[in-house]
Amino acid sequence: YTRQGYAIEAITATIDWIKENGFSLIKAGVNPENTLSKKLLIRIGFNFSSIEDG
């Protein structure tokens, strides 16, 4: 199901729900090697902050 828009649709809906319910901080994590997921998060408006091991 790669590149069919399902991930962006799901993430956008989740972010909308989070904002509607009063949350002000949203964090996301991906495997550093997963280029498509990183690009997706950047496209939606996430910013790179740090790398955490664990």
CHARMM-style PDB file with segment names, atoms N, HN, CA, C and O in Angstrom:
ATOM      1  N   TYR     1       0.809  -1.210   0.000  1.00  0.00      PROA
ATOM      2  CA  TYR     1       0.000   0.000   0.000  1.00  0.00      PROA
ATOM      3  C   TYR     1       0.849   1.270   0.000  1.00  0.00      PROA
ATOM      4  O   TYR     1       0.357   2.347   0.337  1.00  0.00      PROA
ATOM      5  N   THR     2       2.105   1.148  -0.372  1.00  0.00      PROA
ATOM      6  HN  THR     2       2.505   0.273  -0.646  1.00  0.00      PROA
ATOM      7  CA  THR     2       3.000   2.293  -0.388  1.00  0.00      PROA
ATOM      8  C   THR     2       2.560   3.319  -1.425  1.00  0.00      PROA
ATOM      9  O   THR     2       2.153   2.975  -2.534  1.00  0.00      PROA
ATOM     10  N   ARG     3       2.653   4.587  -1.035  1.00  0.00      PROA
ATOM     11  HN  ARG     3       2.984   4.867  -0.134  1.00  0.00      PROA
ATOM     12  CA  ARG     3       2.382   5.737  -1.921  1.00  0.00      PROA
ATOM     13  C   ARG     3       0.939   5.807  -2.420  1.00  0.00      PROA
ATOM     14  O   ARG     3       0.693   6.261  -3.537  1.00  0.00      PROA
ATOM     15  N   GLN     4      -0.010   5.363  -1.606  1.00  0.00      PROA
ATOM     16  HN  GLN     4       0.190   4.994  -0.699  1.00  0.00      PROA
ATOM     17  CA  GLN     4      -1.416   5.459  -1.988  1.00  0.00      PROA
ATOM     18  C   GLN     4      -2.164   6.495  -1.159  1.00  0.00      PROA
ATOM     19  O   GLN     4      -3.369   6.677  -1.333  1.00  0.00      PROA
ATOM     20  N   GLY     5      -1.460   7.174  -0.259  1.00  0.00      PROA
ATOM     21  HN  GLY     5      -0.481   7.026  -0.118  1.00  0.00      PROA
ATOM     22  CA  GLY     5      -2.073   8.244   0.507  1.00  0.00      PROA
ATOM     23  C   GLY     5      -2.712   7.826   1.818  1.00  0.00      PROA
ATOM     24  O   GLY     5      -3.249   8.665   2.541  1.00  0.00      PROA
ATOM     25  N   TYR     6      -2.660   6.535   2.135  1.00  0.00      PROA
ATOM     26  HN  TYR     6      -2.224   5.853   1.547  1.00  0.00      PROA
ATOM     27  CA  TYR     6      -3.302   6.073   3.371  1.00  0.00      PROA
ATOM     28  C   TYR     6      -2.627   6.642   4.615  1.00  0.00      PROA
ATOM     29  O   TYR     6      -3.306   7.034   5.564  1.00  0.00      PROA
ATOM     30  N   ALA     7      -1.312   6.687   4.616  1.00  0.00      PROA
ATOM     31  HN  ALA     7      -0.760   6.368   3.845  1.00  0.00      PROA
ATOM     32  CA  ALA     7      -0.585   7.161   5.799  1.00  0.00      PROA
ATOM     33  C   ALA     7      -0.859   8.635   6.058  1.00  0.00      PROA
ATOM     34  O   ALA     7      -1.130   9.022   7.194  1.00  0.00      PROA
ATOM     35  N   ILE     8      -0.791   9.451   5.032  1.00  0.00      PROA
ATOM     36  HN  ILE     8      -0.571   9.137   4.109  1.00  0.00      PROA
ATOM     37  CA  ILE     8      -1.029  10.882   5.231  1.00  0.00      PROA
ATOM     38  C   ILE     8      -2.465  11.141   5.673  1.00  0.00      PROA
ATOM     39  O   ILE     8      -2.713  12.024   6.494  1.00  0.00      PROA
ATOM     40  N   GLU     9      -3.398  10.384   5.140  1.00  0.00      PROA
ATOM     41  HN  GLU     9      -3.197   9.667   4.473  1.00  0.00      PROA
ATOM     42  CA  GLU     9      -4.801  10.528   5.546  1.00  0.00      PROA
ATOM     43  C   GLU     9      -4.979  10.160   7.017  1.00  0.00      PROA
ATOM     44  O   GLU     9      -5.654  10.870   7.762  1.00  0.00      PROA
ATOM     45  N   ALA    10      -4.380   9.066   7.426  1.00  0.00      PROA
ATOM     46  HN  ALA    10      -3.832   8.489   6.821  1.00  0.00      PROA
ATOM     47  CA  ALA    10      -4.499   8.621   8.818  1.00  0.00      PROA
ATOM     48  C   ALA    10      -3.804   9.583   9.775  1.00  0.00      PROA
ATOM     49  O   ALA    10      -4.347   9.913  10.830  1.00  0.00      PROA
ATOM     50  N   ILE    11      -2.617  10.027   9.414  1.00  0.00      PROA
ATOM     51  HN  ILE    11      -2.177   9.759   8.558  1.00  0.00      PROA
ATOM     52  CA  ILE    11      -1.878  10.934  10.291  1.00  0.00      PROA
ATOM     53  C   ILE    11      -2.588  12.280  10.400  1.00  0.00      PROA
ATOM     54  O   ILE    11      -2.689  12.841  11.491  1.00  0.00      PROA
ATOM     55  N   THR    12      -3.076  12.796   9.286  1.00  0.00      PROA
ATOM     56  HN  THR    12      -2.994  12.341   8.400  1.00  0.00      PROA
ATOM     57  CA  THR    12      -3.784  14.072   9.306  1.00  0.00      PROA
ATOM     58  C   THR    12      -5.033  13.994  10.175  1.00  0.00      PROA
ATOM     59  O   THR    12      -5.304  14.911  10.951  1.00  0.00      PROA
ATOM     60  N   ALA    13      -5.790  12.921  10.055  1.00  0.00      PROA
ATOM     61  HN  ALA    13      -5.570  12.177   9.424  1.00  0.00      PROA
ATOM     62  CA  ALA    13      -6.991  12.745  10.882  1.00  0.00      PROA
ATOM     63  C   ALA    13      -6.622  12.640  12.358  1.00  0.00      PROA
ATOM     64  O   ALA    13      -7.311  13.193  13.215  1.00  0.00      PROA
ATOM     65  N   THR    14      -5.548  11.940  12.648  1.00  0.00      PROA
ATOM     66  HN  THR    14      -4.988  11.492  11.951  1.00  0.00      PROA
ATOM     67  CA  THR    14      -5.102  11.799  14.036  1.00  0.00      PROA
ATOM     68  C   THR    14      -4.670  13.144  14.603  1.00  0.00      PROA
ATOM     69  O   THR    14      -5.018  13.480  15.735  1.00  0.00      PROA
ATOM     70  N   ILE    15      -3.922  13.909  13.834  1.00  0.00      PROA
ATOM     71  HN  ILE    15      -3.639  13.636  12.914  1.00  0.00      PROA
ATOM     72  CA  ILE    15      -3.483  15.234  14.286  1.00  0.00      PROA
ATOM     73  C   ILE    15      -4.682  16.142  14.520  1.00  0.00      PROA
ATOM     74  O   ILE    15      -4.717  16.869  15.513  1.00  0.00      PROA
ATOM     75  N   ASP    16      -5.658  16.113  13.632  1.00  0.00      PROA
ATOM     76  HN  ASP    16      -5.630  15.523  12.826  1.00  0.00      PROA
ATOM     77  CA  ASP    16      -6.878  16.911  13.822  1.00  0.00      PROA
ATOM     78  C   ASP    16      -7.562  16.542  15.128  1.00  0.00      PROA
ATOM     79  O   ASP    16      -7.977  17.425  15.879  1.00  0.00      PROA
ATOM     80  N   TRP    17      -7.686  15.248  15.409  1.00  0.00      PROA
ATOM     81  HN  TRP    17      -7.349  14.531  14.798  1.00  0.00      PROA
ATOM     82  CA  TRP    17      -8.328  14.794  16.643  1.00  0.00      PROA
ATOM     83  C   TRP    17      -7.537  15.269  17.857  1.00  0.00      PROA
ATOM     84  O   TRP    17      -8.117  15.736  18.837  1.00  0.00      PROA
ATOM     85  N   ILE    18      -6.228  15.149  17.790  1.00  0.00      PROA
ATOM     86  HN  ILE    18      -5.757  14.770  16.994  1.00  0.00      PROA
ATOM     87  CA  ILE    18      -5.368  15.569  18.906  1.00  0.00      PROA
ATOM     88  C   ILE    18      -5.565  17.055  19.193  1.00  0.00      PROA
ATOM     89  O   ILE    18      -5.728  17.446  20.349  1.00  0.00      PROA
ATOM     90  N   LYS    19      -5.551  17.882  18.157  1.00  0.00      PROA
ATOM     91  HN  LYS    19      -5.419  17.565  17.217  1.00  0.00      PROA
ATOM     92  CA  LYS    19      -5.730  19.324  18.335  1.00  0.00      PROA
ATOM     93  C   LYS    19      -7.114  19.655  18.879  1.00  0.00      PROA
ATOM     94  O   LYS    19      -7.252  20.516  19.748  1.00  0.00      PROA
ATOM     95  N   GLU    20      -8.139  18.974  18.370  1.00  0.00      PROA
ATOM     96  HN  GLU    20      -8.027  18.274  17.664  1.00  0.00      PROA
ATOM     97  CA  GLU    20      -9.511  19.213  18.820  1.00  0.00      PROA
ATOM     98  C   GLU    20      -9.700  18.853  20.289  1.00  0.00      PROA
ATOM     99  O   GLU    20     -10.604  19.375  20.942  1.00  0.00      PROA
ATOM    100  N   ASN    21      -8.870  17.980  20.807  1.00  0.00      PROA
ATOM    101  HN  ASN    21      -8.136  17.556  20.277  1.00  0.00      PROA
ATOM    102  CA  ASN    21      -8.997  17.536  22.189  1.00  0.00      PROA
ATOM    103  C   ASN    21      -7.998  18.212  23.122  1.00  0.00      PROA
ATOM    104  O   ASN    21      -7.730  17.708  24.212  1.00  0.00      PROA
ATOM    105  N   GLY    22      -7.453  19.341  22.705  1.00  0.00      PROA
ATOM    106  HN  GLY    22      -7.671  19.750  21.820  1.00  0.00      PROA
ATOM    107  CA  GLY    22      -6.695  20.203  23.592  1.00  0.00      PROA
ATOM    108  C   GLY    22      -5.218  19.906  23.776  1.00  0.00      PROA
ATOM    109  O   GLY    22      -4.568  20.523  24.620  1.00  0.00      PROA
ATOM    110  N   PHE    23      -4.688  18.998  23.023  1.00  0.00      PROA
ATOM    111  HN  PHE    23      -5.216  18.497  22.337  1.00  0.00      PROA
ATOM    112  CA  PHE    23      -3.256  18.714  23.152  1.00  0.00      PROA
ATOM    113  C   PHE    23      -2.469  19.759  22.359  1.00  0.00      PROA
ATOM    114  O   PHE    23      -2.911  20.207  21.300  1.00  0.00      PROA
ATOM    115  N   SER    24      -1.306  20.141  22.877  1.00  0.00      PROA
ATOM    116  HN  SER    24      -0.947  19.777  23.737  1.00  0.00      PROA
ATOM    117  CA  SER    24      -0.523  21.175  22.207  1.00  0.00      PROA
ATOM    118  C   SER    24       0.824  20.678  21.691  1.00  0.00      PROA
ATOM    119  O   SER    24       1.516  21.400  20.973  1.00  0.00      PROA
ATOM    120  N   LEU    25       1.200  19.459  22.049  1.00  0.00      PROA
ATOM    121  HN  LEU    25       0.638  18.872  22.632  1.00  0.00      PROA
ATOM    122  CA  LEU    25       2.480  18.916  21.610  1.00  0.00      PROA
ATOM    123  C   LEU    25       2.263  17.545  20.993  1.00  0.00      PROA
ATOM    124  O   LEU    25       1.620  16.677  21.585  1.00  0.00      PROA
ATOM    125  N   ILE    26       2.797  17.363  19.815  1.00  0.00      PROA
ATOM    126  HN  ILE    26       3.319  18.067  19.334  1.00  0.00      PROA
ATOM    127  CA  ILE    26       2.697  16.080  19.128  1.00  0.00      PROA
ATOM    128  C   ILE    26       4.101  15.649  18.745  1.00  0.00      PROA
ATOM    129  O   ILE    26       4.838  16.405  18.112  1.00  0.00      PROA
ATOM    130  N   LYS    27       4.470  14.443  19.126  1.00  0.00      PROA
ATOM    131  HN  LYS    27       3.872  13.828  19.641  1.00  0.00      PROA
ATOM    132  CA  LYS    27       5.775  13.896  18.769  1.00  0.00      PROA
ATOM    133  C   LYS    27       5.581  12.684  17.873  1.00  0.00      PROA
ATOM    134  O   LYS    27       4.593  11.959  17.989  1.00  0.00      PROA
ATOM    135  N   ALA    28       6.529  12.478  16.985  1.00  0.00      PROA
ATOM    136  HN  ALA    28       7.332  13.067  16.890  1.00  0.00      PROA
ATOM    137  CA  ALA    28       6.494  11.311  16.103  1.00  0.00      PROA
ATOM    138  C   ALA    28       7.883  10.706  16.061  1.00  0.00      PROA
ATOM    139  O   ALA    28       8.885  11.412  16.183  1.00  0.00      PROA
ATOM    140  N   GLY    29       7.936   9.406  15.890  1.00  0.00      PROA
ATOM    141  HN  GLY    29       7.123   8.833  15.791  1.00  0.00      PROA
ATOM    142  CA  GLY    29       9.219   8.727  15.783  1.00  0.00      PROA
ATOM    143  C   GLY    29       9.218   7.766  14.611  1.00  0.00      PROA
ATOM    144  O   GLY    29       8.225   7.089  14.345  1.00  0.00      PROA
ATOM    145  N   VAL    30      10.329   7.714  13.923  1.00  0.00      PROA
ATOM    146  HN  VAL    30      11.136   8.263  14.139  1.00  0.00      PROA
ATOM    147  CA  VAL    30      10.481   6.783  12.808  1.00  0.00      PROA
ATOM    148  C   VAL    30      11.882   6.203  12.830  1.00  0.00      PROA
ATOM    149  O   VAL    30      12.799   6.777  13.418  1.00  0.00      PROA
ATOM    150  N   ASN    31      12.034   5.076  12.191  1.00  0.00      PROA
ATOM    151  HN  ASN    31      11.290   4.610  11.713  1.00  0.00      PROA
ATOM    152  CA  ASN    31      13.351   4.487  12.005  1.00  0.00      PROA
ATOM    153  C   ASN    31      14.159   5.441  11.124  1.00  0.00      PROA
ATOM    154  O   ASN    31      13.681   5.837  10.061  1.00  0.00      PROA
ATOM    155  N   PRO    32      15.367   5.819  11.537  1.00  0.00      PROA
ATOM    156  CA  PRO    32      16.172   6.762  10.751  1.00  0.00      PROA
ATOM    157  C   PRO    32      16.417   6.318   9.309  1.00  0.00      PROA
ATOM    158  O   PRO    32      16.685   7.151   8.444  1.00  0.00      PROA
ATOM    159  N   GLU    33      16.330   5.036   9.049  1.00  0.00      PROA
ATOM    160  HN  GLU    33      16.113   4.358   9.752  1.00  0.00      PROA
ATOM    161  CA  GLU    33      16.552   4.525   7.696  1.00  0.00      PROA
ATOM    162  C   GLU    33      15.292   4.581   6.826  1.00  0.00      PROA
ATOM    163  O   GLU    33      15.359   4.341   5.621  1.00  0.00      PROA
ATOM    164  N   ASN    34      14.156   4.895   7.429  1.00  0.00      PROA
ATOM    165  HN  ASN    34      14.101   5.090   8.409  1.00  0.00      PROA
ATOM    166  CA  ASN    34      12.889   4.911   6.698  1.00  0.00      PROA
ATOM    167  C   ASN    34      12.673   6.290   6.057  1.00  0.00      PROA
ATOM    168  O   ASN    34      11.995   7.153   6.615  1.00  0.00      PROA
ATOM    169  N   THR    35      13.254   6.465   4.898  1.00  0.00      PROA
ATOM    170  HN  THR    35      13.804   5.764   4.445  1.00  0.00      PROA
ATOM    171  CA  THR    35      13.227   7.749   4.200  1.00  0.00      PROA
ATOM    172  C   THR    35      11.811   8.208   3.868  1.00  0.00      PROA
ATOM    173  O   THR    35      11.499   9.390   4.014  1.00  0.00      PROA
ATOM    174  N   LEU    36      10.956   7.300   3.427  1.00  0.00      PROA
ATOM    175  HN  LEU    36      11.210   6.340   3.309  1.00  0.00      PROA
ATOM    176  CA  LEU    36       9.591   7.689   3.059  1.00  0.00      PROA
ATOM    177  C   LEU    36       8.809   8.220   4.257  1.00  0.00      PROA
ATOM    178  O   LEU    36       8.074   9.200   4.132  1.00  0.00      PROA
ATOM    179  N   SER    37       8.963   7.584   5.415  1.00  0.00      PROA
ATOM    180  HN  SER    37       9.560   6.789   5.517  1.00  0.00      PROA
ATOM    181  CA  SER    37       8.258   8.052   6.607  1.00  0.00      PROA
ATOM    182  C   SER    37       8.776   9.412   7.052  1.00  0.00      PROA
ATOM    183  O   SER    37       7.995  10.270   7.462  1.00  0.00      PROA
ATOM    184  N   LYS    38      10.076   9.610   6.973  1.00  0.00      PROA
ATOM    185  HN  LYS    38      10.710   8.912   6.639  1.00  0.00      PROA
ATOM    186  CA  LYS    38      10.643  10.915   7.337  1.00  0.00      PROA
ATOM    187  C   LYS    38      10.123  12.003   6.400  1.00  0.00      PROA
ATOM    188  O   LYS    38       9.763  13.088   6.858  1.00  0.00      PROA
ATOM    189  N   LYS    39      10.077  11.732   5.108  1.00  0.00      PROA
ATOM    190  HN  LYS    39      10.369  10.851   4.736  1.00  0.00      PROA
ATOM    191  CA  LYS    39       9.568  12.706   4.141  1.00  0.00      PROA
ATOM    192  C   LYS    39       8.095  13.008   4.384  1.00  0.00      PROA
ATOM    193  O   LYS    39       7.658  14.151   4.247  1.00  0.00      PROA
ATOM    194  N   LEU    40       7.335  11.984   4.745  1.00  0.00      PROA
ATOM    195  HN  LEU    40       7.690  11.056   4.856  1.00  0.00      PROA
ATOM    196  CA  LEU    40       5.918  12.166   5.029  1.00  0.00      PROA
ATOM    197  C   LEU    40       5.717  13.108   6.208  1.00  0.00      PROA
ATOM    198  O   LEU    40       4.897  14.024   6.139  1.00  0.00      PROA
ATOM    199  N   LEU    41       6.457  12.890   7.283  1.00  0.00      PROA
ATOM    200  HN  LEU    41       7.123  12.147   7.339  1.00  0.00      PROA
ATOM    201  CA  LEU    41       6.318  13.746   8.458  1.00  0.00      PROA
ATOM    202  C   LEU    41       6.722  15.186   8.155  1.00  0.00      PROA
ATOM    203  O   LEU    41       6.077  16.122   8.629  1.00  0.00      PROA
ATOM    204  N   ILE    42       7.768  15.369   7.380  1.00  0.00      PROA
ATOM    205  HN  ILE    42       8.291  14.608   6.995  1.00  0.00      PROA
ATOM    206  CA  ILE    42       8.186  16.718   6.997  1.00  0.00      PROA
ATOM    207  C   ILE    42       7.104  17.377   6.145  1.00  0.00      PROA
ATOM    208  O   ILE    42       6.810  18.560   6.314  1.00  0.00      PROA
ATOM    209  N   ARG    43       6.520  16.618   5.241  1.00  0.00      PROA
ATOM    210  HN  ARG    43       6.759  15.656   5.103  1.00  0.00      PROA
ATOM    211  CA  ARG    43       5.449  17.132   4.372  1.00  0.00      PROA
ATOM    212  C   ARG    43       4.252  17.615   5.189  1.00  0.00      PROA
ATOM    213  O   ARG    43       3.623  18.616   4.844  1.00  0.00      PROA
ATOM    214  N   ILE    44       3.944  16.913   6.254  1.00  0.00      PROA
ATOM    215  HN  ILE    44       4.454  16.100   6.534  1.00  0.00      PROA
ATOM    216  CA  ILE    44       2.809  17.268   7.100  1.00  0.00      PROA
ATOM    217  C   ILE    44       3.129  18.469   7.993  1.00  0.00      PROA
ATOM    218  O   ILE    44       2.220  19.139   8.483  1.00  0.00      PROA
ATOM    219  N   GLY    45       4.417  18.741   8.203  1.00  0.00      PROA
ATOM    220  HN  GLY    45       5.156  18.197   7.805  1.00  0.00      PROA
ATOM    221  CA  GLY    45       4.782  19.909   9.001  1.00  0.00      PROA
ATOM    222  C   GLY    45       5.605  19.623  10.233  1.00  0.00      PROA
ATOM    223  O   GLY    45       5.894  20.533  11.010  1.00  0.00      PROA
ATOM    224  N   PHE    46       5.992  18.366  10.428  1.00  0.00      PROA
ATOM    225  HN  PHE    46       5.757  17.627   9.797  1.00  0.00      PROA
ATOM    226  CA  PHE    46       6.850  18.040  11.558  1.00  0.00      PROA
ATOM    227  C   PHE    46       8.256  18.564  11.293  1.00  0.00      PROA
ATOM    228  O   PHE    46       8.677  18.689  10.143  1.00  0.00      PROA
ATOM    229  N   ASN    47       8.977  18.870  12.370  1.00  0.00      PROA
ATOM    230  HN  ASN    47       8.635  18.768  13.304  1.00  0.00      PROA
ATOM    231  CA  ASN    47      10.358  19.316  12.282  1.00  0.00      PROA
ATOM    232  C   ASN    47      11.253  18.326  12.990  1.00  0.00      PROA
ATOM    233  O   ASN    47      10.870  17.755  14.011  1.00  0.00      PROA
ATOM    234  N   PHE    48      12.447  18.117  12.455  1.00  0.00      PROA
ATOM    235  HN  PHE    48      12.759  18.580  11.626  1.00  0.00      PROA
ATOM    236  CA  PHE    48      13.417  17.238  13.096  1.00  0.00      PROA
ATOM    237  C   PHE    48      13.906  17.899  14.369  1.00  0.00      PROA
ATOM    238  O   PHE    48      14.264  19.077  14.367  1.00  0.00      PROA
ATOM    239  N   SER    49      13.922  17.142  15.453  1.00  0.00      PROA
ATOM    240  HN  SER    49      13.631  16.186  15.454  1.00  0.00      PROA
ATOM    241  CA  SER    49      14.360  17.681  16.732  1.00  0.00      PROA
ATOM    242  C   SER    49      15.597  16.971  17.249  1.00  0.00      PROA
ATOM    243  O   SER    49      16.594  17.615  17.578  1.00  0.00      PROA
ATOM    244  N   SER    50      15.541  15.647  17.323  1.00  0.00      PROA
ATOM    245  HN  SER    50      14.732  15.124  17.056  1.00  0.00      PROA
ATOM    246  CA  SER    50      16.677  14.913  17.874  1.00  0.00      PROA
ATOM    247  C   SER    50      16.587  13.444  17.490  1.00  0.00      PROA
ATOM    248  O   SER    50      15.573  12.965  16.982  1.00  0.00      PROA
ATOM    249  N   ILE    51      17.671  12.758  17.749  1.00  0.00      PROA
ATOM    250  HN  ILE    51      18.495  13.147  18.162  1.00  0.00      PROA
ATOM    251  CA  ILE    51      17.724  11.313  17.563  1.00  0.00      PROA
ATOM    252  C   ILE    51      17.811  10.683  18.937  1.00  0.00      PROA
ATOM    253  O   ILE    51      18.676  11.033  19.739  1.00  0.00      PROA
ATOM    254  N   GLU    52      16.914   9.756  19.203  1.00  0.00      PROA
ATOM    255  HN  GLU    52      16.211   9.472  18.551  1.00  0.00      PROA
ATOM    256  CA  GLU    52      16.912   9.057  20.485  1.00  0.00      PROA
ATOM    257  C   GLU    52      17.165   7.585  20.245  1.00  0.00      PROA
ATOM    258  O   GLU    52      16.603   6.995  19.323  1.00  0.00      PROA
ATOM    259  N   ASP    53      17.995   7.001  21.056  1.00  0.00      PROA
ATOM    260  HN  ASP    53      18.452   7.480  21.805  1.00  0.00      PROA
ATOM    261  CA  ASP    53      18.297   5.579  20.949  1.00  0.00      PROA
ATOM    262  C   ASP    53      17.421   4.824  21.930  1.00  0.00      PROA
ATOM    263  O   ASP    53      17.386   5.147  23.117  1.00  0.00      PROA
ATOM    264  N   GLY    54      16.723   3.833  21.441  1.00  0.00      PROA
ATOM    265  HN  GLY    54      16.752   3.571  20.477  1.00  0.00      PROA
ATOM    266  CA  GLY    54      15.976   3.067  22.399  1.00  0.00      PROA
ATOM    267  C   GLY    54      14.682   2.615  21.947  1.00  0.00      PROA
ATOM    268  OT1 GLY    54      13.965   1.950  22.694  1.00  0.00      PROA
TER     269      GLY     54
END
